[in-house]
Amino acid sequence: MVENKVPIPYRDQCAHLLIPLNKCRQAEFYLPWKCENERHSYEKCEYELVMERMLLMQKMRQEQKNNQQTQSIPLIPKTANA
């Protein structure tokens, strides 16, 4: 990644697709209608990563919500009703 000058924020699980995309962009002078296959595969990979993180965050929130419900302090102590 250092040899291909991939910026640190872009060094994720899709960096292997970014390298050929950037090479294609430089070879084609960044024309928007060129390198469509490479761009599509890179953007699809990034989209899947975002969706994966969203699902993970949703599961974490659900677990946290379940833990708060089971560990909540009762408003009326059990001894008050006895």
WOZI-V993316 format. One record per residue. N is the residue number from 1. RES is the residue in one letter. PHI is phi in whole degrees, 0 to 359 (999 if undefined). BURIAL is I if it has 16 or more other ideal C-beta (glycine too) atoms within 10 Angstrom, else O. D_FIRST is the distance of its C-alpha to the first C-alpha in whole Angstrom. Layout:
<<N;RES;PHI;BURIAL;D_FIRST> <N;RES;PHI;BURIAL;D_FIRST>>
//
This chain:
<<1;M;999;O;0> <2;V;294;O;4> <3;E;298;O;5> <4;N;270;O;5> <5;K;58;O;6> <6;V;279;I;5> <7;P;299;O;8> <8;I;304;O;9> <9;P;298;O;12> <10;Y;263;O;10> <11;R;273;O;8> <12;D;239;O;11> <13;Q;287;O;12> <14;C;254;I;12> <15;A;297;O;8> <16;H;295;O;9> <17;L;268;I;11> <18;L;288;I;10> <19;I;299;I;8> <20;P;294;O;11> <21;L;296;I;13> <22;N;295;I;12> <23;K;296;O;13> <24;C;295;I;16> <25;R;300;I;17> <26;Q;293;O;16> <27;A;291;O;19> <28;E;259;O;21> <29;F;58;O;21> <30;Y;58;O;20> <31;L;290;O;24> <32;P;294;O;24> <33;W;270;O;26> <34;K;263;O;23> <35;C;60;I;20> <36;E;295;O;22> <37;N;295;O;21> <38;E;295;I;17> <39;R;295;I;18> <40;H;297;O;20> <41;S;294;O;18> <42;Y;292;I;16> <43;E;294;O;18> <44;K;295;O;20> <45;C;298;I;17> <46;E;297;I;17> <47;Y;298;O;21> <48;E;296;O;21> <49;L;295;O;19> <50;V;296;O;22> <51;M;296;O;25> <52;E;297;O;24> <53;R;294;O;23> <54;M;295;O;27> <55;L;296;O;28> <56;L;297;O;27> <57;M;294;O;29> <58;Q;296;O;32> <59;K;296;O;32> <60;M;297;O;32> <61;R;296;O;34> <62;Q;296;O;37> <63;E;297;O;37> <64;Q;296;O;37> <65;K;295;O;40> <66;N;295;O;42> <67;N;294;O;42> <68;Q;292;O;43> <69;Q;290;O;46> <70;T;280;O;47> <71;Q;255;O;47> <72;S;286;O;49> <73;I;277;O;52> <74;P;293;O;55> <75;L;288;O;57> <76;I;247;O;60> <77;P;298;O;61> <78;K;295;O;62> <79;T;287;O;65> <80;A;290;O;66> <81;N;275;O;67> <82;A;283;O;69>>
//
